[in-house]
Amino acid sequence: MIHGHLCRCYKKETGMTITEYLANLRCTEASRLLKESAYPIEEIAAYVGYLDNNYFVKVPFPLSFKTKSRQYALSRLIQIDFILSEEF
């Protein structure tokens, strides 16, 4: 009973469920790590709390960022390569 009440109050106040908030928080941190680190997607997924890499790659990332984590990481690598090639 208390759990349900907490969930309803949280959604009423924030406009999102606790699950949606956690998924967004995890994907925000994953996005930061994909931008700023060279860690493989599998390690980033585990670090932000997704032990099933396949689930992370296919489900939560697209819901929050409208793209898959692997596509996002590859686009970042292409941007970095382009910037580095312009500098040299």
N, C-alpha and C positions, 0 to 999 in steps of 0.2 A: 504494500500500500504506500509506504513512504517513497520507494523508488519511483513509482508511477507519478506521484505528486511532484517530486523533484523534477522529473523529465518534463511534465506539463508546464511547471513554473518556468523552467529554463527556456523552453521553446516560446512561451508567451513573452518573456523579457527580451530574448535575443533574436527571435524569428527563425531559429534553426534548432535542430535537435542536438543533443550532446554528441551523438555519433557523427553528425555532419560537421560539427565544430572540430572534433578530433581528426577527422579525415582531412579537413582543410588545414589544420595546424601541421599535420604530418606532411602534407604535400607542399606546404609553404617551406618547411625546413628542408625537404627533399629538393625543392627547386633551388634553394640557396646552395646546398651542397653540390648539386649538379653544375651550378654556375662557377662556384669558387674552389672546387676540389677536383682531383683526378681519380677519386674513388670509383670503382665499378658500380653500376646500378644495383647489383645484388647486395653490395655492402651498404649502400645508402638506404635501400629498402629495409634491411634488417635494422639499421641504426634508428630509423624513424618509427619502427614498430611493426613492420610487415615481414613476418618470417617466411611467408609464401611469396617469393619474388614474382611468380606468374600472376598472382592476384594484384600485386602492386603495379605491375606493368600494364595490366589490362583494365583494371577497374577504378581505383581511387583517383589516379592522376587525371584521367580524362574528365571525371566529374568536376574536379576543381579547376583545372586549367585548360580544358578543351583540347588537350593533346596527350598523347601517350608519353610516358617518361623516357622511353628509348628515343622517340622522335625528338623530344625536347633536348635531350643530351646531345644527339647528333647535330641538331641545329646550332647548339652552343659551340660544339667543336668546329663546325664549318665557319662560324663567325670569328672564332679565335684564330683559326688558320688564316683567314682573310686579313685580319688586322695585323698579324705577325708578318705576312708576306708584303704588306704595304710598308711596314717599318723598315724592312731590309731591302 
